[in-house]
Amino acid sequence: MGSVPAFKQLSIPYGRNSMIIYDQSTGLYDLFQGKLQIINDAFAEVKSGDQVLKSNEYTVHTYKIEALNDQFGVGKRYVFVLRRKGFPEMQQVFYVYPNLPYFFTEVLLKGDVIKSNYMSPLTSNNVILHAKGDNRNLFVPFDNDAFVRYDAKSTFSNIKNASAEVGAFYDNTSRKGLIIGSVEHMVWKTGVLTEGKGDQLKELRVYGGYSDKQVTRDQIPHATISGDLIKSPKIFVGYFVDWRIGLEAYGKAGRLAEAPFVFNWAKPVPFGWNSWGVIQEKLSYQKAIKVVDYFAEKLTDFRNGETAYIDLDSFWDNFTGGMTGDFTKLKEFADYCKSKGLEPGAYWAPFTDWGFKSKNDREAEGGTYMFSEMWTKVGEGFHDLDGARALDPTHPGTQRRIDYIIDKLKACGFKMIKIDFLGHAAAESTHFYDPKIRTGMQAYRVGMEYLVKRMDGQMLIYAAISPSMATGRYAHTRRIACDAWKTIKDTEYTLNSLNYGWWQTYLYNFIDADHVVFSEEDPGSNNARFTSGLITGTLITGDDFSVAGDWNKPAESLLQNKELLAIARSGKAFMPLEGNTGNNANEVFYRRVNGFLYVALLNYSKTPRQFNIPFDRIGLPKDIYSAKELFEGKEVELNKLLRFRVREQDAAILRIKLGK
């Protein structure tokens, strides 16, 4: 359908019982779920130079409806063209689908050389959830650096919240929730700003152009984009009967909106070992070989698809005498892994300079460029974080260095790579080497696409510290949180990220709980740490298996327990039972796998914990169920509710048989 004259109101249906009402006399729109008005008087807002332009200050000139048949299915695209004398043209766009319980919206600005670092397709000063109970406003981090935590903030009193890329406003009691976030991350960093109390928000603002030193790590404001036609990120908006289902829908939508650039992983869920768990800087060829032997002789059943990955983390250059040294021993290690039926893995942080504090400038590997030429420029200085200086992803020196290191690792025969500190590549810069690149996310795309191309489909790609949503295009698996090792505190920290970020299991092939270390911890803490790996999605262990110690017994027992490994082989994260734990972790996670309902119970405290969970809260009809606790092999009968006692600082996993 072509452009048609504007009438006062237009109803835009989507999903089964949802509606956008767009008022063409004001440029405002409302969101209805059935008869409930959720979002009131929403408008688009864009900064153009020093001006702030709002859709409700324009006149709707025309609109058009276009048929859609894209990766989301059959739908319609509504485009409203807004004009105002002396100002650039604004376009408000809505993507709706009859079979989806959410829609997308974006705003465009058209004119002569438009410049902006702020574009909001949706701003409202009146949002009502229509669900009064345990109301929460979720803070989602931009990345997993610096031991950041998710935070489900109670709105019992007035709360201001600035969440990265996606926000969730929900009632934990009824589970009704509003999910809003960006599904595009190649140009903008997106912020979701909210303020309100109870089940009402007096401000909701989702916009491209978010920059915050404590969240996005940027030292300067978001860069400006320019052109004759500029566009905001595409924003996902949905009201759900269960906020958890909404976040899962958001994760799945993100993978569809920005299809993976990396090849799809069709092989089994990765199991393996990583040297950073304990060995760290003491990594040597001899130790690595002994670890391989231990897997080949003592952990023969810790496999998936007939193999496990033996991953050398930082300090593998101890084998080579430096990054430009002799790679003979590294290749010998890779060959030895393969001879034992194992796959060799390596590590690298491709966008960081760890030696920037050296008094002498240094030539970067793979070319004749000096490191000082490659540093990301920020004002009069550079982007320093985590003890490393960021390298400009668009600089030819950075790219020649990628060529050199990746080609060396490919020649050695490595089949996995852990890439780290990727957020350094997403930093906003005063200017990049490539003048066409303006924003940190544009630079991130350049760097990550170059890196993935150079790997040429030869490696499983595991992302460690990295932007949460934007990395979905470039990695098969991603660590859900920052570093974690062995203690119950490590378990709780990791599971805070799983509690509120489990839905990323649909954005990646897999997500990961970092290297599981047993060390000399008590059996309960080992059970809990192992559980955190099982319910996140993959299993990477990390003890020093080159020497004997207390860790051997739990490793040989837990890592070869077929009933427990069956959980990890499914490859998908468990869902949290509750979303009202603030910046702590929930104690209960669950998921259906192959005819069973698995329920993980974790007790982080120093006293025993009695769990009494109504069946309907975990999606079970009222009945009598037979269950088995998998750590102790104990049979349990469940009647009317899930009743189970967990010892202090311990975990239990109940496998409940479904059906007759």
HUSUL-V29733 format. One record per residue. RES is the residue in three letters. PSI is psi in whole degrees, 0 to 359 (999 if undefined). OMEGA is omega in radians with two decimals (* if undefined). BURIAL is 1 if it has 9 or more other ideal C-beta (glycine too) atoms within 8 Angstrom, else 0. Layout:
BEGIN
res;psi;omega;burial
RES;PSI;OMEGA;BURIAL
RES;PSI;OMEGA;BURIAL
END
This chain:
BEGIN
res;psi;omega;burial
MET;137;3.12;0
GLY;187;-3.14;0
SER;142;3.13;0
VAL;157;3.14;0
PRO;154;-3.12;0
ALA;134;2.95;1
PHE;177;-3.00;0
LYS;302;-3.09;0
GLN;145;3.12;0
LEU;128;3.09;1
SER;129;-3.12;0
ILE;97;-3.10;1
PRO;152;3.00;0
TYR;160;-3.12;1
GLY;203;-3.09;1
ARG;325;-3.02;0
ASN;39;-3.07;0
SER;154;-3.02;1
MET;137;2.91;1
ILE;129;3.05;1
ILE;112;-3.10;1
TYR;122;3.14;1
ASP;107;-3.04;1
GLN;350;3.08;1
SER;344;-3.09;0
THR;343;-3.04;0
GLY;15;3.12;1
LEU;155;3.08;1
TYR;155;-3.13;1
ASP;155;3.07;1
LEU;125;3.12;1
PHE;139;2.92;1
GLN;104;-2.96;0
GLY;234;3.12;0
LYS;357;-3.10;0
LEU;126;3.09;0
GLN;113;-3.04;0
ILE;308;3.14;1
ILE;131;-3.08;1
ASN;136;2.99;1
ASP;50;3.09;1
ALA;149;3.11;1
PHE;164;3.04;1
ALA;149;-3.09;1
GLU;131;-3.10;1
VAL;138;2.98;1
LYS;127;3.08;1
SER;102;-2.99;1
GLY;237;3.12;0
ASP;356;-3.10;0
GLN;146;2.99;0
VAL;116;-3.07;0
LEU;129;-3.12;1
LYS;141;-3.09;1
SER;329;-3.11;1
ASN;1;3.05;1
GLU;6;3.10;0
TYR;176;2.99;1
THR;130;3.10;0
VAL;119;-3.09;1
HIS;306;3.12;0
THR;169;2.95;1
TYR;160;3.08;1
LYS;153;3.11;1
ILE;125;-3.12;1
GLU;141;3.08;0
ALA;141;3.11;0
LEU;141;2.95;1
ASN;83;-3.02;0
ASP;199;-3.08;0
GLN;344;3.13;0
PHE;352;3.13;1
GLY;197;-3.14;1
VAL;133;-3.13;0
GLY;201;-3.14;1
LYS;150;3.09;1
ARG;120;3.12;1
TYR;126;-3.14;1
VAL;118;3.10;1
PHE;122;-3.13;1
VAL;120;-3.08;1
LEU;137;-3.13;1
ARG;151;3.11;1
ARG;131;-3.04;1
LYS;129;3.10;0
GLY;3;-3.10;0
PHE;157;3.09;1
PRO;153;3.11;1
GLU;138;3.06;1
MET;142;3.07;1
GLN;127;3.00;1
GLN;128;-3.03;1
VAL;137;3.11;1
PHE;133;3.08;1
TYR;120;-3.09;1
VAL;150;-3.09;1
TYR;133;-3.09;1
PRO;339;-3.08;1
ASN;7;-3.12;0
LEU;137;-3.11;1
PRO;22;3.13;1
TYR;167;3.06;1
PHE;171;3.05;1
PHE;149;3.05;1
THR;153;3.09;1
GLU;163;3.10;1
VAL;142;3.12;1
LEU;152;3.06;1
LEU;132;-3.05;1
LYS;131;3.14;1
GLY;196;-3.14;1
ASP;111;3.07;0
VAL;67;3.08;0
ILE;141;3.08;1
LYS;135;3.14;1
SER;147;2.94;1
ASN;22;3.11;1
TYR;116;3.11;1
MET;115;-3.12;1
SER;112;3.07;1
PRO;342;-3.07;1
LEU;112;3.00;1
THR;134;3.13;1
SER;149;3.08;1
ASN;18;-3.11;0
ASN;99;3.12;1
VAL;131;3.14;1
ILE;123;-3.10;1
LEU;336;-3.08;1
HIS;40;3.09;0
ALA;96;-3.13;1
LYS;122;-3.14;0
GLY;236;3.07;1
ASP;78;-3.03;0
ASN;140;-3.05;1
ARG;149;3.08;1
ASN;113;-2.95;1
LEU;129;2.94;1
PHE;123;3.09;1
VAL;124;3.14;1
PRO;159;3.06;1
PHE;326;-3.08;1
ASP;191;3.12;1
ASN;32;-3.11;1
ASP;160;2.95;1
ALA;29;3.08;0
PHE;38;3.10;0
VAL;153;3.12;0
ARG;147;2.91;1
TYR;156;-3.10;1
ASP;112;3.06;0
ALA;90;-3.00;1
LYS;131;3.08;1
SER;138;3.10;1
THR;28;3.06;1
PHE;322;2.99;0
SER;172;-3.08;0
ASN;129;-3.09;0
ILE;133;2.95;1
LYS;137;-3.07;0
ASN;136;3.05;1
ALA;105;-3.07;1
SER;150;-3.09;1
ALA;126;3.04;1
GLU;321;-3.11;1
VAL;147;3.06;1
GLY;152;3.10;1
ALA;124;3.11;1
PHE;114;-2.95;1
TYR;167;3.02;1
ASP;117;-3.08;1
ASN;335;-3.11;1
THR;303;3.13;0
SER;340;-3.12;0
ARG;5;3.07;1
LYS;140;-3.08;1
GLY;155;3.09;1
LEU;124;-3.14;1
ILE;126;-3.13;1
ILE;128;3.12;1
GLY;167;-3.13;1
SER;140;3.02;1
VAL;10;3.07;1
GLU;133;-3.03;1
HIS;23;-3.10;1
MET;350;-3.13;0
VAL;312;-2.98;1
TRP;150;2.74;1
LYS;136;-3.04;1
THR;138;3.06;1
GLY;145;3.03;1
VAL;104;-3.11;1
LEU;131;3.14;1
THR;152;3.00;1
GLU;133;3.12;1
GLY;183;-3.08;1
LYS;144;3.14;0
GLY;230;-3.13;0
ASP;22;-3.13;1
GLN;143;3.05;1
LEU;132;3.03;1
LYS;357;2.99;0
GLU;132;2.95;1
LEU;122;-3.08;1
ARG;114;3.09;1
VAL;126;-2.99;1
TYR;149;2.94;1
GLY;135;-3.12;1
GLY;19;-3.08;1
TYR;133;3.10;1
SER;126;-3.13;1
ASP;121;-3.05;1
LYS;325;-3.10;0
GLN;345;-3.07;0
VAL;301;-3.14;1
THR;352;3.12;1
ARG;4;-3.09;1
ASP;143;3.11;1
GLN;348;-3.10;1
ILE;165;3.10;1
PRO;160;3.07;0
HIS;139;-3.11;1
ALA;159;3.13;1
THR;137;2.98;0
ILE;157;-3.07;1
SER;164;3.12;1
GLY;180;3.09;0
ASP;338;3.08;0
LEU;117;3.13;0
ILE;152;-3.00;1
LYS;143;3.04;0
SER;171;2.92;1
PRO;153;3.06;1
LYS;130;-3.01;1
ILE;130;3.06;1
PHE;131;3.12;1
VAL;125;3.12;1
GLY;142;3.05;1
TYR;125;-2.98;1
PHE;150;3.07;1
VAL;343;3.10;0
ASP;114;-3.10;1
TRP;332;-3.14;1
ARG;318;3.06;1
ILE;324;3.11;1
GLY;316;3.12;1
LEU;326;3.06;1
GLU;320;3.08;1
ALA;320;3.11;1
TYR;316;3.12;1
GLY;316;3.12;1
LYS;322;3.13;1
ALA;322;3.12;1
GLY;322;3.13;1
ARG;328;3.09;1
LEU;320;-3.07;1
ALA;320;3.10;1
GLU;89;-3.07;1
ALA;145;-3.12;0
PRO;136;3.03;1
PHE;328;3.09;0
VAL;154;3.13;1
PHE;149;-3.11;0
ASN;136;-3.13;0
TRP;111;-3.11;1
ALA;357;3.13;0
LYS;172;-3.10;0
PRO;164;3.09;0
VAL;131;-3.09;1
PRO;132;2.92;1
PHE;153;3.09;1
GLY;200;-3.05;1
TRP;148;3.12;1
ASN;137;-3.00;1
SER;345;-3.10;1
TRP;345;-3.13;1
GLY;314;-3.13;1
VAL;313;-3.00;1
ILE;314;3.09;1
GLN;237;-3.02;1
GLU;350;3.13;0
LYS;10;-3.13;0
LEU;131;3.10;1
SER;164;3.11;0
TYR;317;-3.09;1
GLN;316;3.13;0
LYS;317;-3.12;1
ALA;319;3.13;1
ILE;320;3.13;1
LYS;325;3.07;1
VAL;316;3.09;1
VAL;315;-3.14;1
ASP;321;3.14;1
TYR;317;3.09;1
PHE;321;-3.09;1
ALA;333;-3.03;1
GLU;325;-3.00;0
LYS;339;-3.12;1
LEU;48;-3.04;1
THR;337;-3.13;1
ASP;1;3.07;0
PHE;77;-3.09;1
ARG;159;2.95;1
ASN;120;-3.03;1
GLY;34;3.07;0
GLU;8;-3.12;0
THR;166;2.97;1
ALA;157;-3.09;1
TYR;130;3.06;1
ILE;104;-2.92;1
ASP;120;3.07;1
LEU;116;-3.12;1
ASP;201;3.12;1
SER;147;-3.11;1
PHE;13;2.96;1
TRP;343;3.09;1
ASP;356;2.93;1
ASN;333;3.13;0
PHE;331;-2.92;1
THR;348;-3.05;1
GLY;28;-3.13;0
GLY;166;-3.08;0
MET;339;3.12;0
THR;19;-3.09;0
GLY;205;-3.09;0
ASP;117;-3.08;0
PHE;13;-3.08;1
THR;312;-3.11;0
LYS;327;3.12;1
LEU;320;3.09;1
LYS;323;3.10;1
GLU;320;3.09;1
PHE;313;-3.13;1
ALA;317;3.12;1
ASP;321;-3.13;1
TYR;319;3.06;1
CYS;309;-3.08;1
LYS;325;3.13;1
SER;338;3.13;0
LYS;11;3.12;1
GLY;20;-3.13;0
LEU;162;-3.12;1
GLU;131;-3.12;1
PRO;140;3.09;1
GLY;156;3.14;1
ALA;185;-3.04;1
TYR;148;2.99;1
TRP;149;3.01;1
ALA;93;-2.92;1
PRO;346;-3.04;1
PHE;29;-3.13;1
THR;148;3.00;1
ASP;111;-3.10;1
TRP;351;-3.10;0
GLY;23;-3.02;0
PHE;343;-3.14;1
LYS;357;3.11;0
SER;142;-3.13;0
LYS;336;-3.12;0
ASN;136;3.05;0
ASP;153;-3.05;0
ARG;150;3.07;0
GLU;131;-3.12;0
ALA;150;3.13;1
GLU;143;2.99;0
GLY;1;-3.13;1
GLY;199;-3.12;1
THR;9;3.13;0
TYR;146;3.05;1
MET;148;3.13;1
PHE;323;-3.10;1
SER;335;3.09;0
GLU;337;-2.97;0
MET;350;-3.08;1
TRP;141;3.08;1
THR;125;-3.05;1
LYS;131;3.09;1
VAL;102;-3.08;1
GLY;234;3.10;0
GLU;359;-3.08;0
GLY;213;-3.05;0
PHE;174;-3.12;1
HIS;103;3.14;1
ASP;131;-3.13;1
LEU;140;3.10;1
ASP;25;3.14;0
GLY;8;-3.14;0
ALA;154;3.10;1
ARG;134;-3.10;1
ALA;142;3.04;1
LEU;139;3.14;1
ASP;115;-3.11;1
PRO;339;-3.10;1
THR;355;-3.07;1
HIS;136;-3.14;1
PRO;331;3.09;0
GLY;319;3.07;1
THR;320;-3.10;1
GLN;324;3.07;1
ARG;326;3.10;1
ARG;320;3.05;1
ILE;314;3.11;1
ASP;311;-3.03;1
TYR;307;-3.05;1
ILE;313;-3.11;1
ILE;319;3.12;1
ASP;323;3.09;1
LYS;315;-3.12;1
LEU;322;3.08;1
LYS;318;-3.14;1
ALA;327;3.10;0
CYS;341;3.10;1
GLY;24;3.14;1
PHE;141;-3.08;1
LYS;0;3.12;1
MET;148;3.02;1
ILE;133;3.02;1
LYS;117;3.14;1
ILE;139;-2.90;1
ASP;163;3.10;1
PHE;44;-3.10;1
LEU;338;3.12;1
GLY;336;3.09;1
HIS;331;-3.13;1
ALA;348;-3.09;1
ALA;7;-3.08;1
ALA;140;3.01;1
GLU;141;-3.08;1
SER;151;3.06;1
THR;319;3.00;0
HIS;145;3.09;0
PHE;164;3.11;1
TYR;316;3.09;0
ASP;113;-3.06;0
PRO;343;3.12;0
LYS;342;-3.12;0
ILE;124;-3.08;1
ARG;318;-3.00;1
THR;162;3.11;1
GLY;322;-3.13;1
MET;329;3.02;1
GLN;319;3.11;1
ALA;321;3.14;1
TYR;317;3.12;1
ARG;314;3.14;1
VAL;310;-3.08;1
GLY;315;-3.09;1
MET;322;3.08;1
GLU;321;3.12;1
TYR;316;-3.13;1
LEU;313;-3.11;1
VAL;318;3.10;1
LYS;318;-3.08;0
ARG;332;3.11;1
MET;338;2.97;1
ASP;37;3.05;0
GLY;16;-3.05;0
GLN;353;-3.03;0
MET;146;2.86;1
LEU;127;-3.07;1
ILE;121;-3.11;1
TYR;119;3.13;1
ALA;131;3.09;1
ALA;248;3.11;1
ILE;124;-2.99;1
SER;160;3.00;1
PRO;136;-2.98;1
SER;309;-3.05;1
MET;319;-3.02;1
ALA;338;-3.07;1
THR;351;-3.13;1
GLY;332;3.14;1
ARG;340;-2.85;1
TYR;354;-3.06;1
ALA;148;3.06;1
HIS;321;-3.13;1
THR;150;-3.10;1
ARG;140;3.10;1
ARG;131;-3.02;1
ILE;334;-3.08;1
ALA;193;3.07;1
CYS;192;-3.07;1
ASP;141;3.05;0
ALA;147;-3.07;1
TRP;269;-2.85;1
LYS;336;-2.95;1
THR;168;3.06;1
ILE;331;3.08;1
LYS;321;3.07;0
ASP;318;3.13;1
THR;311;-3.11;1
GLU;319;3.12;1
TYR;312;-3.13;1
THR;318;-3.06;1
LEU;345;2.93;1
ASN;317;3.13;1
SER;324;3.08;1
LEU;321;-3.12;1
ASN;318;-3.06;1
TYR;1;3.12;1
GLY;11;-3.11;1
TRP;330;-3.08;1
TRP;345;3.07;1
GLN;350;3.03;1
THR;340;3.11;1
TYR;352;3.10;1
LEU;334;3.13;1
TYR;169;2.95;1
ASN;318;-3.13;0
PHE;156;2.90;1
ILE;163;-2.90;1
ASP;149;-3.10;1
ALA;19;-3.12;1
ASP;176;-3.05;1
HIS;124;3.12;1
VAL;118;-3.11;1
VAL;131;3.09;1
PHE;315;3.10;1
SER;231;-3.11;1
GLU;23;3.14;0
GLU;161;3.11;1
ASP;161;-3.09;0
PRO;322;3.14;0
GLY;314;3.12;1
SER;324;3.08;1
ASN;318;3.10;1
ASN;317;-3.11;1
ALA;315;-3.13;1
ARG;319;3.11;1
PHE;320;3.10;1
THR;320;-3.13;1
SER;324;3.08;1
GLY;315;-3.11;1
LEU;317;-3.01;1
ILE;355;3.07;1
THR;320;3.03;1
GLY;329;3.08;1
THR;169;-3.12;1
LEU;110;3.02;1
ILE;120;3.14;1
THR;172;-2.99;1
GLY;12;3.14;1
ASP;164;3.09;1
ASP;86;-3.10;1
PHE;7;3.05;1
SER;347;3.11;1
VAL;157;3.12;0
ALA;148;3.12;0
GLY;184;-3.12;1
ASP;339;-3.08;0
TRP;343;-3.09;1
ASN;317;-3.08;1
LYS;308;3.11;0
PRO;327;3.13;1
ALA;312;-3.08;1
GLU;335;3.10;1
SER;302;-3.04;0
LEU;318;-3.06;1
LEU;357;3.12;1
GLN;17;3.08;1
ASN;109;-3.01;1
LYS;324;-3.13;0
GLU;325;3.09;0
LEU;319;-3.13;1
LEU;335;3.10;1
ALA;330;3.11;1
ILE;310;-3.09;1
ALA;331;-3.12;1
ARG;342;3.10;1
SER;332;2.98;1
GLY;2;-3.11;1
LYS;147;-3.09;0
ALA;153;3.05;1
PHE;154;3.10;1
MET;143;3.08;1
PRO;148;3.06;1
LEU;318;-3.06;1
GLU;160;3.11;0
GLY;37;-3.06;1
ASN;32;-3.04;1
THR;12;3.14;1
GLY;232;3.11;0
ASN;19;3.05;0
ASN;183;-3.13;0
ALA;147;3.00;1
ASN;161;-3.13;1
GLU;352;-3.03;1
VAL;130;3.07;1
PHE;150;-3.11;1
TYR;159;3.13;1
ARG;145;3.06;1
ARG;130;3.13;0
VAL;119;2.99;1
ASN;49;3.05;0
GLY;5;3.09;0
PHE;152;2.92;1
LEU;118;3.09;1
TYR;130;3.10;1
VAL;118;3.11;1
ALA;125;3.13;1
LEU;125;-3.12;1
LEU;134;3.10;1
ASN;105;-3.11;1
TYR;349;-3.00;1
SER;173;-3.11;0
LYS;13;3.06;0
THR;153;3.12;0
PRO;155;-3.07;0
ARG;125;3.07;1
GLN;120;3.11;0
PHE;133;3.05;1
ASN;95;-3.00;0
ILE;117;3.08;1
PRO;142;-3.10;0
PHE;320;-3.06;1
ASP;338;3.13;0
ARG;336;3.09;0
ILE;18;3.01;1
GLY;25;3.13;0
LEU;133;2.99;1
PRO;155;3.11;0
LYS;125;-3.09;0
ASP;183;3.00;0
ILE;128;-3.05;0
TYR;143;2.99;1
SER;138;-3.09;1
ALA;163;3.08;1
LYS;130;3.03;1
GLU;123;-2.89;1
LEU;338;3.11;1
PHE;320;-3.11;1
GLU;353;-3.13;0
GLY;28;-3.04;0
LYS;128;3.09;0
GLU;139;-3.08;0
VAL;142;3.00;1
GLU;132;-3.11;0
LEU;128;-3.10;1
ASN;121;3.09;0
LYS;325;3.07;0
LEU;163;3.08;1
LEU;108;-3.12;1
ARG;120;-3.12;0
PHE;143;-3.12;1
ARG;132;3.14;0
VAL;132;-3.14;1
ARG;165;3.14;0
GLU;140;3.13;1
GLN;60;-3.06;1
ASP;179;3.11;1
ALA;157;3.03;1
ALA;149;3.04;1
ILE;116;3.11;1
LEU;128;3.05;1
ARG;110;-3.05;1
ILE;125;-3.13;1
LYS;129;-3.14;1
LEU;144;-3.14;0
GLY;178;-3.10;0
LYS;999;*;0
END
